[in-house]
Amino acid sequence: VNILMDLGPACTSNAGTFRDALRLITQKLPGGGKSSNSNSSSSSGAIPLKEGGIARLIHFFAAVGARTKDGSNSNHSNNSDASLSSAFVGVLMNDTTDWNKADKTSPSDWNLDVVSQVLTDFSLSLHWPLVARSFDFPEFKVRDTRHLELLLALYSKASSGGKFSLPLEPIAGVGDWRNKEGQLTLLRALLIVTPSVYKFPLEEGEERKDAAAALVDVNSSGGGTASPSLLSSSCPNPGGFACSKVLQRLLSLSDEPKLHQSAREVLGMGLQSCPEIILCALVRLQLSNAAAMNVADTPPQQLASIRARAQAGMPLKGELMRELIPLFFSPNPKWVVKNPTGAIRRLWEISPNTVVAACVEAFKVLPTAEERAEVVAFQCNLLRKSLPSADNGALQQVVSGSKDADFAYTLACYMADNGLLDFTNWLSERTNNVGKAAVTLQSIVFLTRTYNKAKLRSTAQGDGDSVKLVLSWENLASMLRMLTMVDNETMSQVIPNTDTTLGSQGKIILERCLQMYPNIATLTNYSSSNNANSPPNQPDEIEEAANAYFQKIYASEESAREVVEMLKRFKTSGSSRENDIFACMIH
């Protein structure tokens, strides 16, 4: 390569001169010698280059071609210290051209057409995937997109006459490169050119679905009135970030301390331009590696390789997910994702449990009950927009599938306030799933945090907007009613890591609620999780309640003094039900 640089553009003036130049220098090129598939030798006139030598030539000519094309090397051929004259090159190569009659100056640029023409001599004699793998030499580096474009063009022309492109497997899939920094420059350049320059070979199915997550239906978002069409995000080559081989290699490279920041910047490009793809592809890759580790009868050596892939880039994956989760699962006025519904729909298809976990993670980092209620409302609406089956099962799967009780209660309260869930039934189902004592404790803990923020649903309803409350009176009443119905055996259980029973804590929260909301007793007896206001007292029910109190007097269950005190309390109570019972008993 150094000799080619000394000879300069003159050695590519025509095919014969360039072939002679290659014969002259081939023995000094690293990787020179006989091809892996060829029986030719220099004595028969063939140029004895093998895959490593061709890889270096392609890299060299793409580099010098990129410099001359952008003008940074335009004066190189006129500098006598930089390259030999065309006449001297002709003498050196036994070229019979009469340079006195020809143009007296060297060509101004390297003739890459001649280079590609000569390199096609090797199209049948070399294993071209090995040529791609042989780019792994110490000096390899892709400097810019122009350098990449020429490298891809020379490789394609030499290997197949322009029919095929650079294969991905040798540069991203098989084994570790020794020149990891050079590999990273190649992957970065491939990701920032358009598919017309390099199209990543995505696998049918999963990878293509991930790539489609960045496509936006303009009609679905109100952006157009014509027939449905898809607009790509601002990502120049989104397919690359959907490709498992590329993503896996970038994560592995990030484990190199000196390359971590550079690999982070490459994936950061995807994070900014097509976060939908990064989110889905990262999750799918991790789940795929985890599934591969659980395959029975996997040979130990293969299992070690799978384990290494699963653990590759863990710090970077953590960084990316910490940015992606609030981007999709929290209100974010500073950075609007172009296709959040498409991403959530695809992520749900990959792993519903991951969607649940992401919702919980976005919820847990918020410090206040108000902020948590806001993010749950956002998530609920996002899921309803993203998943056609949200109201018929997906939302119930989220609210029931979460192991975080605070998140589950907050989401269930929001859904009940907006007619998406019967809160009393949900409490009953949760009791069946996790146990009576667990639900009792969870309800007490949730109420302790939120009871002082309770409001009637009707006070939070806007014009067409959903109800957004930390806790509604209606849901508060449902939980209090449930607590009053818990049996003594359960209430006598000691709360873990304390010396307090469920009953004593339940009594405390009940007293606090009655003290703050004297009228809550009415809702406790009459509230329905789907109604915003308490129904009016029914005469028959009032009469039944009054008769029940009289029966207690007759059965000596309550003394006359206790009944008198009760009637005094009912008379002055702000509860219309208790006022009606008082009136019924004294008339």
Order of alpha helices (4+ residues) and beta strands (2+ residues): alpha-alpha-alpha-alpha-alpha-alpha-alpha-alpha-alpha-beta-beta-alpha-alpha-alpha-alpha-alpha-alpha-alpha-alpha-alpha-alpha-alpha-alpha-alpha-beta-beta-alpha-alpha-alpha-alpha-alpha-alpha-alpha
